Amino acid sequence: MRFFLFIATAQSILFFGHWFLYRTLVSFFGVTSPLWLWSLRVAMGLLSISLVGSSFFSFRYSNLLVRSLYTASVSWLGILYLLFLASLLAWTVYGLIKLFHLPMDRRALIIVLFGIALIGSLYGFINAGIIRINTVSLPLPNLPGAWEGKTAVWISDVHLGQVRNNRFAQHLADMIQDLRPDIVFIGGDLYDGGEAMDLNHMVEPLSRLSPSYGAYFVTGNHEEFYDNTPYLNAVRRTGIRVLNNEKVEIEGLQLIGAGYRDSRNQKQFRAMLQKMEIDRRKPSILLKHVPFDLEIVMDQGISAQISGHTHQGQVFLFRFITSKIYKGYDYGLKRFGDLLVYTSSGAGTWGPPMRLDTKPEIVVIKFVKKN
């Protein structure tokens, strides 16, 4: 029932967005021709149902046609968002012009604003494909000498699926190999969800990673919409170790992995960490998809938490929402009492393959001893 309610809500929002865009086009361009009006209605109607329709097929099938339709529909969603913002601004400006009786050509106004929106869309698509390397130093108390000067790579929110797949994974693997990390952390949402595609083929390039201390994975929400078994099995086949609510110790460094589903409930999460008997005298790193419940993590004496999930909002204006939701821990290296928290903006995209006001990243973590 919740699923159908979600679909109905999403489709209603899409209908409204396309109706608003239609009204803006008709009003500002002065469209009166019955043929043009009918054509616009048909186009907006088809575009408004394209996302839900293509999503339905993408969860069940994987072929060139389905991938193309789905990619086109989610790309249009990003363009629609910017056109919607441009339309809001156009009506606001037009209202002020009318209020103060100022001269203005409505058509020129909408052409300029829509032009900016379309240029912004193009930039967003290009920007999303340029992965940056972000290097941070992580000062850990009582860091063993074996770890001083060593590096880890953290990637999260890759979202392999209908839009980005094996080729994108290959690009990531090549970039990580060039960095020569000592250990690799993969922080959830490696997949986009849905099992129609070949999960093993998509993630196969990561099997070529060869860090001396290995590679470790924790689940994100997109691996746990339903049964996470197919995703975990595909990850394990690459040789990457799944840290499923467990702790491992590597050369005196405690590495803890918390799965998304099992760490959502605060009481269950606290009990899970307590059961691990974390040694407060030794440095520890928690891999956890979402930067929530930091007080619980700090209370257990954990040195640092590394997260993702937020995408730093991914597109223009949404970063302000994620900043509020995650109380400022939506991006970057921050302190929460004695706990160090790093939240990544992620390497991939969800929904529109677009990034505006944020950048995709691979994070290089340098281990240093805290003075």
C-alpha positions in Angstrom: 0.0 0.0 0.0 2.8 2.4 0.9 4.5 1.7 -2.5 1.3 2.6 -4.4 0.9 5.7 -2.3 4.5 6.7 -3.1 3.9 6.1 -6.8 0.7 8.1 -6.8 2.3 11.0 -4.9 5.3 11.0 -7.3 3.1 10.9 -10.4 0.9 13.7 -9.0 4.0 15.9 -8.5 5.2 15.1 -12.0 1.8 16.0 -13.4 1.8 19.3 -11.6 5.4 20.2 -12.7 4.5 19.5 -16.4 1.2 21.4 -16.2 3.1 24.4 -14.7 5.7 24.2 -17.4 2.9 24.0 -20.0 1.1 27.1 -18.7 4.4 29.0 -18.6 5.2 28.1 -22.2 1.7 29.0 -23.4 1.5 32.3 -21.5 5.0 33.7 -22.1 5.2 32.6 -25.7 1.6 33.6 -26.5 0.7 30.2 -28.0 -2.8 30.3 -29.5 -2.6 27.9 -32.4 -4.8 24.8 -31.7 -2.2 22.6 -33.3 0.6 23.9 -31.1 -1.6 23.7 -28.0 -2.5 20.2 -28.8 1.1 19.2 -29.5 2.3 20.8 -26.2 -0.4 18.9 -24.3 0.5 15.6 -25.8 4.3 16.2 -25.3 3.8 17.3 -21.6 1.5 14.4 -21.0 3.9 11.8 -22.4 6.9 13.3 -20.6 4.9 13.4 -17.3 4.4 9.6 -17.3 7.8 8.7 -18.8 9.7 8.4 -15.5 7.2 6.1 -13.8 6.7 4.1 -16.9 10.4 3.6 -17.7 11.1 2.8 -14.0 8.5 0.1 -14.1 10.3 -1.6 -17.1 13.8 -0.9 -15.7 13.1 -3.0 -12.6 12.1 -6.0 -14.8 14.1 -5.8 -18.0 17.6 -4.8 -19.1 18.2 -4.1 -22.7 19.3 -1.2 -24.9 15.8 0.1 -25.3 14.9 0.0 -21.6 18.3 1.6 -20.6 17.9 4.3 -23.2 14.3 5.1 -22.2 15.1 5.2 -18.5 18.2 7.3 -19.0 16.2 9.8 -21.1 13.4 10.0 -18.6 15.7 10.6 -15.6 17.7 13.1 -17.6 14.5 14.9 -18.5 13.6 15.0 -14.8 16.8 17.0 -14.1 16.0 19.4 -17.0 12.4 19.7 -15.8 13.6 20.7 -12.4 15.6 23.6 -13.7 12.9 24.6 -16.1 10.4 24.6 -13.3 12.7 26.9 -11.2 13.1 29.2 -14.3 9.3 29.2 -14.7 8.8 30.2 -11.0 11.4 33.0 -11.4 9.7 34.1 -14.7 6.3 34.5 -13.1 7.8 36.3 -10.1 9.7 38.8 -12.3 6.6 39.2 -14.5 4.5 39.9 -11.4 6.9 42.6 -10.2 7.0 44.2 -13.6 3.3 44.4 -13.7 3.2 45.7 -10.2 5.6 48.6 -10.9 4.4 49.1 -14.5 7.8 48.5 -16.0 8.4 47.7 -19.7 9.4 44.1 -20.4 9.1 41.7 -23.3 7.7 38.4 -21.7 9.1 36.3 -24.5 12.6 37.7 -24.1 12.4 37.1 -20.4 11.4 33.4 -20.7 14.0 32.8 -23.5 16.8 34.1 -21.2 15.7 32.1 -18.2 15.0 28.9 -20.1 18.4 29.4 -21.9 20.1 29.6 -18.5 18.3 26.5 -17.3 19.3 24.5 -20.4 22.9 25.6 -20.2 22.8 24.7 -16.5 21.5 21.3 -17.4 24.3 20.7 -19.9 26.9 21.7 -17.3 25.2 19.4 -14.7 25.5 16.4 -17.0 29.1 17.1 -17.8 30.0 17.9 -14.2 28.5 14.6 -13.0 30.9 12.6 -15.1 34.1 14.3 -13.9 35.1 12.5 -10.7 37.4 14.5 -8.5 40.0 13.2 -6.1 39.6 14.7 -2.6 42.4 14.1 -0.1 41.8 14.4 3.6 44.0 13.7 6.7 42.4 11.6 9.4 44.2 12.0 12.8 43.5 9.0 14.9 44.5 8.5 18.6 47.0 5.8 19.4 47.5 5.0 15.7 49.9 2.1 15.3 53.2 2.8 13.5 52.2 0.3 10.8 49.4 2.6 9.7 51.2 6.0 9.8 51.4 7.4 6.3 49.1 4.7 4.9 46.1 5.7 2.7 42.6 4.4 2.3 40.2 5.1 -0.6 36.5 5.7 0.2 33.9 5.5 -2.5 30.1 5.6 -1.9 26.9 6.1 -3.8 28.2 4.8 -7.1 24.6 3.7 -8.1 25.5 1.1 -10.8 22.3 0.4 -12.7 20.5 1.3 -15.9 22.3 4.7 -16.3 25.8 3.9 -15.1 27.1 0.3 -15.3 30.2 -1.7 -16.1 32.0 1.0 -18.0 31.6 3.4 -15.1 32.8 0.8 -12.6 35.8 0.3 -14.9 36.6 4.0 -14.8 36.3 4.0 -11.0 38.5 0.9 -10.7 41.2 2.5 -12.9 41.2 5.7 -10.9 41.5 3.8 -7.6 44.3 1.6 -8.9 46.2 4.7 -10.0 46.0 6.0 -6.4 47.6 2.8 -5.0 45.7 2.8 -1.7 46.6 0.4 1.2 43.0 -0.3 1.8 39.6 0.4 0.1 36.3 1.2 1.7 33.0 1.0 -0.3 30.2 2.7 1.7 26.9 1.5 0.3 24.7 2.3 -2.7 27.1 0.6 -4.9 24.1 -0.5 -6.9 21.1 1.6 -7.8 18.5 -1.1 -6.9 16.6 -3.6 -9.0 17.9 -6.9 -10.1 17.1 -6.8 -13.8 20.7 -6.1 -14.8 23.6 -8.5 -14.5 24.9 -7.6 -11.0 28.1 -9.6 -11.4 29.0 -8.0 -14.7 28.4 -4.4 -13.4 30.7 -4.8 -10.4 33.3 -7.1 -12.0 35.9 -4.3 -12.6 36.2 -3.9 -8.8 37.6 -7.4 -8.6 40.9 -6.0 -10.1 41.5 -3.8 -7.0 44.5 -5.1 -5.1 45.1 -3.0 -1.9 47.5 -4.7 0.5 45.0 -4.7 3.4 42.0 -5.6 1.2 38.7 -4.0 0.3 35.6 -3.7 2.5 31.9 -3.0 1.8 28.9 -2.0 3.8 25.3 -1.8 2.5 23.4 1.3 1.7 19.6 1.8 1.4 19.7 0.9 -2.3 21.0 -2.6 -1.6 18.3 -3.1 1.0 15.0 -2.1 -0.6 14.2 -5.8 -0.7 16.4 -8.8 -0.2 20.1 -7.8 -0.1 21.4 -11.3 -0.8 21.9 -10.9 -4.6 23.9 -7.7 -4.1 26.0 -9.1 -1.3 26.8 -12.2 -3.3 27.9 -10.2 -6.3 30.2 -8.1 -4.1 31.7 -11.1 -2.5 32.4 -12.7 -5.9 34.8 -9.8 -6.6 36.8 -10.7 -3.5 35.6 -7.6 -1.6 34.7 -8.4 2.0 31.3 -7.5 3.2 31.4 -6.1 6.8 27.9 -7.1 7.9 27.6 -5.6 11.4 31.0 -6.8 12.5 34.4 -5.7 13.5 37.8 -6.8 12.2 41.2 -5.7 13.5 44.0 -5.0 11.0 47.4 -4.2 12.4 45.9 -2.7 15.5 43.2 -0.6 13.7 39.6 -1.6 14.4 37.5 -1.5 11.3 33.7 -1.7 12.0 31.0 -2.1 9.4 27.3 -1.3 10.0 24.7 -2.4 7.5 22.1 0.2 6.5 19.0 -1.7 7.6 20.3 -3.0 10.9 21.7 0.5 11.9 18.4 2.4 11.4 16.9 1.5 14.8 18.8 3.4 17.5 18.3 0.8 20.2 19.4 -2.0 17.8 22.4 0.0 16.6 23.6 0.7 20.1 23.3 -2.9 21.1 25.1 -4.0 18.0 28.1 -1.8 18.7 28.2 -2.8 22.4 28.3 -6.5 21.3 31.4 -5.8 19.3 33.4 -4.9 22.5 35.2 -2.0 20.8 38.6 -1.4 22.5 38.7 2.3 23.4 42.5 2.2 23.7 42.9 1.4 20.0 41.9 3.5 17.0 38.6 2.5 15.3 36.8 3.5 12.1 33.1 2.9 11.5 31.9 2.5 8.0 28.2 3.5 8.0 26.2 4.6 5.0 24.2 7.4 6.7 25.7 10.1 9.0 23.0 9.7 11.6 23.1 8.7 15.3 26.5 10.2 15.9 26.0 10.4 19.6 25.7 6.6 19.8 28.9 6.2 17.8 30.8 8.7 20.0 29.5 7.0 23.2 31.0 3.7 22.1 34.5 5.4 21.9 34.8 5.1 18.2 37.5 7.3 16.7 36.0 8.1 13.3 33.0 7.5 11.1 33.0 7.6 7.3 29.6 7.9 5.5 28.0 8.9 2.3 24.3 8.8 1.2 23.6 12.6 1.1 25.2 13.3 -2.3 25.5 16.8 -0.7 22.1 17.4 -2.3 23.4 16.6 -5.8 21.5 19.4 -7.5 21.1 23.1 -7.0 19.3 24.1 -3.7 19.0 20.5 -2.4 22.3 20.9 -0.5 20.5 23.3 1.9 17.9 20.6 2.6 20.6 17.9 3.2 22.5 20.3 5.5 19.4 20.7 7.6 18.5 17.0 7.7 22.0 15.9 8.6 22.6 18.9 10.9 25.7 20.1 9.0 27.2 16.6 8.7 26.1 16.2 5.1 29.5 16.8 3.6 33.2 17.1 4.6 35.3 16.3 7.6 33.7 17.5 10.9 34.0 16.9 14.6 31.2 15.6 16.8 32.7 15.8 20.2 35.7 13.3 20.2 34.3 11.7 17.1 35.7 12.5 13.6 33.0 12.3 10.9 33.6 12.4 7.1 30.7 12.4 4.8 31.3 12.1 1.1 29.3 13.6 -1.7 29.6 10.2 -3.5 31.0 9.1 -6.8 27.8 8.6 -8.9 24.3 10.0 -9.1 20.8 9.0 -8.3 18.0 9.9 -10.6 19.2 12.5 -13.1 22.8 11.9 -14.0 23.4 15.5 -13.1 25.3 17.5 -10.5 24.9 21.2 -9.9 26.6 22.9 -7.0 28.2 19.6 -5.9 31.0 17.4 -7.3 31.4 13.6 -7.5 34.4 12.4 -5.6 36.8 9.6 -4.7 38.1 10.3 -1.2 41.8 9.5 -0.3 42.2 9.2 3.4 45.7 9.7 4.9 46.2 8.1 8.3 48.1 10.3 10.7 48.7 9.9 14.4 46.8 12.4 16.6 49.1 14.4 18.9 
